[in-house]
C-alpha cells in the first residue's frame, strides 16, 4: 500500500523512556513543548492521550493549534480475579473510548499491561510460563473490555506486547481466532512481534481484514535474538540498544507496510520505545525525517 501522510502519526515515547529501561510518564515535557517539536519535524498526527485536566474538545483544539490531528491511543489491562480491579479497567476503557469517539478517532489499541516485577518482564519474548488456561482467561478479559469499547462506538484493536501474557505469535493467533472479528480488530506492533520472534508481515497478511491501525518500530533483530537466547530481562534488552529510529535498524518496515491491504485506511503510528540518539528531540526529528521520506 502507499503510505498516506495524513495517516502517519507518532507516539513520542522517547520523552518518557527512563534511565532504567522502563517508561515513566512523569518525565514528559509539557504538551505544548511536545507539539511544537512534532509540528516542526513534519508529523501531523499524534497518539491520543487526553490529559486529566483537559476535555477531549480542549485537547483537540490544542492539537489543531499546531496543525496536528488525533490518532489512536492505547488501553492496557491486567489479568486479575479482583472484581474491583476489573471494574476499574472497564471504567477506564469506557472513558478512553468515549474520548476517542469525541475526538473522531474510530480505533483504540487494546493490550495486556506490564509491571516491572512481572514474570514475563523477567523473561520476555519467549512465551515464558505459557499455560492454556491462563491464555483463555486473557482472551476472555480482552473480549470483555472490547465489548466496553465497542459500546462507545470505537473499534478495539488487539495489540500484542512483549512482557505480557499475550506476546507471542501463537498467543496472538489464538486470541484473534477465538474472539469474533466483529468485536476485536488487530493493531499489531511490528517491533514487539519481531522481538518475540514472530513474522509481523505474515500476521498482517493472515488477518488483513482485521487490521485497524499499526505501530511502526525499528529494532536490532540480531540483538533481539541474542536476548531471547541468553534469557535477558526486558529492561536489560532495551538498555542494550534494542530500539532505533525508523530506518536505522534492520527490521523490514517496507515488507510490513507492503503487507497491509491496498485499501488500508488506518493509522501507522511511529514509536521508538527508547531513543537511540542523545536527546528525545533528536530522536523525534529522525522519526519526522523518515515520515517525510514516505511522501
DATA-V906232 format. One record per residue. N is the residue number from 0. PHI is phi as a letter, one per 30 degrees, with the letter a starting at -180 (* if undefined). D_CENTER is the distance of its C-alpha to the mean C-alpha in Angstrom with 1 decimal. Layout:
# DATA-V906232
N|PHI|D_CENTER + N|PHI|D_CENTER
This chain:
# DATA-V906232
0|*|20.6 + 1|c|21.2 + 2|d|18.4 + 3|c|19.1 + 4|d|19.0 + 5|d|18.4 + 6|c|15.2 + 7|c|13.8 + 8|b|11.7 + 9|b|10.4 + 10|c|8.3 + 11|d|11.2 + 12|d|10.3 + 13|e|13.6 + 14|d|15.6 + 15|c|14.5 + 16|d|14.6 + 17|c|17.7 + 18|d|20.7 + 19|c|20.2 + 20|i|16.9 + 21|c|14.9 + 22|b|13.1 + 23|b|15.8 + 24|e|15.2 + 25|d|18.9 + 26|d|18.9 + 27|d|17.5 + 28|d|20.4 + 29|e|21.6 + 30|e|19.6 + 31|d|22.4 + 32|d|22.3 + 33|d|18.6 + 34|d|19.4 + 35|d|22.5 + 36|d|20.9 + 37|d|18.2 + 38|e|21.0 + 39|d|23.3 + 40|d|21.1 + 41|j|20.9 + 42|c|17.4 + 43|c|18.0 + 44|b|14.8 + 45|b|12.4 + 46|e|9.3 + 47|d|11.6 + 48|a|12.6 + 49|d|16.3 + 50|d|18.3 + 51|d|20.6 + 52|c|23.7 + 53|b|22.8 + 54|d|23.0 + 55|e|20.6 + 56|d|23.6 + 57|d|24.1 + 58|d|20.5 + 59|d|20.8 + 60|d|24.1 + 61|d|22.9 + 62|e|20.3 + 63|d|23.1 + 64|e|25.4 + 65|c|23.3 + 66|i|22.8 + 67|c|19.1 + 68|c|17.6 + 69|d|14.8 + 70|b|11.7 + 71|e|9.3 + 72|c|8.0 + 73|b|6.7 + 74|b|9.4 + 75|c|9.9 + 76|b|13.3 + 77|b|15.7 + 78|d|18.5 + 79|a|21.7 + 80|c|25.2 + 81|d|25.9 + 82|d|26.3 + 83|d|26.0 + 84|d|22.6 + 85|d|21.6 + 86|d|23.2 + 87|d|21.1 + 88|d|17.9 + 89|d|19.4 + 90|d|20.6 + 91|d|17.4 + 92|d|15.6 + 93|d|18.6 + 94|d|18.6 + 95|d|15.1 + 96|d|15.6 + 97|d|19.0 + 98|d|17.7 + 99|d|15.5 + 100|d|18.7 + 101|d|20.8 + 102|d|18.7 + 103|i|19.1 + 104|c|15.4 + 105|d|15.7 + 106|b|12.2 + 107|b|9.6 + 108|d|6.6 + 109|b|8.5 + 110|b|8.1 + 111|d|10.9 + 112|d|11.1 + 113|c|12.7 + 114|b|16.1 + 115|e|17.9 + 116|c|20.8 + 117|d|19.0 + 118|d|20.6 + 119|d|17.7 + 120|d|16.8 + 121|d|20.4 + 122|b|20.2 + 123|d|16.7 + 124|i|15.7 + 125|b|19.0 + 126|i|18.9 + 127|e|21.1 + 128|h|23.4 + 129|e|22.2 + 130|a|24.3 + 131|d|24.6 + 132|d|25.6 + 133|d|22.6 + 134|d|20.2 + 135|d|22.1 + 136|d|21.6 + 137|d|17.8 + 138|e|18.2 + 139|d|20.5 + 140|d|18.4 + 141|d|15.4 + 142|d|18.1 + 143|d|19.7 + 144|d|16.8 + 145|e|16.1 + 146|d|19.7 + 147|d|19.4 + 148|d|16.7 + 149|e|18.9 + 150|d|21.8 + 151|c|20.5 + 152|i|20.3 + 153|b|16.5 + 154|d|14.8 + 155|d|12.2 + 156|c|9.9 + 157|d|9.5 + 158|b|6.4 + 159|e|8.4 + 160|b|7.8 + 161|e|10.8 + 162|j|13.1 + 163|c|13.0 + 164|d|15.4 + 165|b|13.2 + 166|b|12.4 + 167|c|15.0 + 168|d|15.9 + 169|d|18.7 + 170|d|16.8 + 171|d|14.3 + 172|d|17.5 + 173|e|19.3 + 174|d|16.9 + 175|d|16.7 + 176|d|20.5 + 177|c|21.5 + 178|c|19.8 + 179|e|21.3 + 180|d|19.5 + 181|d|20.8 + 182|c|18.9 + 183|b|15.5 + 184|d|13.6 + 185|b|11.1 + 186|b|7.6 + 187|d|7.5 + 188|c|5.7 + 189|d|9.2 + 190|d|9.4 + 191|d|8.8 + 192|d|10.9 + 193|d|13.4 + 194|e|13.7 + 195|d|14.7 + 196|i|17.2 + 197|d|16.0 + 198|c|16.7 + 199|d|13.6 + 200|d|16.0 + 201|d|18.2 + 202|d|15.7 + 203|d|15.0 + 204|d|18.8 + 205|d|19.5 + 206|b|17.3 + 207|e|17.7 + 208|d|18.9 + 209|c|15.9 + 210|d|13.1 + 211|c|12.2 + 212|a|9.4 + 213|b|7.4 + 214|c|5.4 + 215|c|8.6 + 216|b|9.5 + 217|c|13.0 + 218|a|14.7 + 219|c|18.1 + 220|d|18.4 + 221|d|21.8 + 222|d|20.7 + 223|e|18.0 + 224|d|21.0 + 225|d|23.3 + 226|d|21.1 + 227|d|20.9 + 228|d|24.6 + 229|d|25.6 + 230|i|23.7 + 231|d|22.0 + 232|d|19.9 + 233|e|16.3 + 234|d|17.5 + 235|d|20.3 + 236|d|18.2 + 237|d|15.9 + 238|d|19.2 + 239|d|20.9 + 240|j|18.9 + 241|d|16.1 + 242|c|13.9 + 243|b|15.4 + 244|d|15.2 + 245|e|14.9 + 246|j|18.3 + 247|c|19.3 + 248|c|18.2 + 249|b|19.3 + 250|d|16.4 + 251|d|17.5 + 252|d|15.4 + 253|d|18.4 + 254|d|18.7 + 255|d|15.1 + 256|d|15.6 + 257|d|19.1 + 258|d|18.2 + 259|d|16.8 + 260|d|19.7 + 261|d|22.0 + 262|c|21.6 + 263|e|17.8 + 264|b|17.2 + 265|d|13.5 + 266|c|11.4 + 267|c|10.2 + 268|c|7.9 + 269|d|9.0 + 270|b|7.6 + 271|b|10.2 + 272|d|9.7 + 273|b|13.5 + 274|d|15.6 + 275|c|18.4 + 276|c|20.8 + 277|e|23.3 + 278|b|21.6 + 279|e|18.3 + 280|d|20.1 + 281|d|21.1 + 282|d|17.6 + 283|d|16.5 + 284|d|19.7 + 285|d|19.0 + 286|d|15.7 + 287|d|18.0 + 288|d|20.6 + 289|d|18.4 + 290|d|17.4 + 291|d|21.1 + 292|d|22.2 + 293|d|20.4 + 294|d|22.8
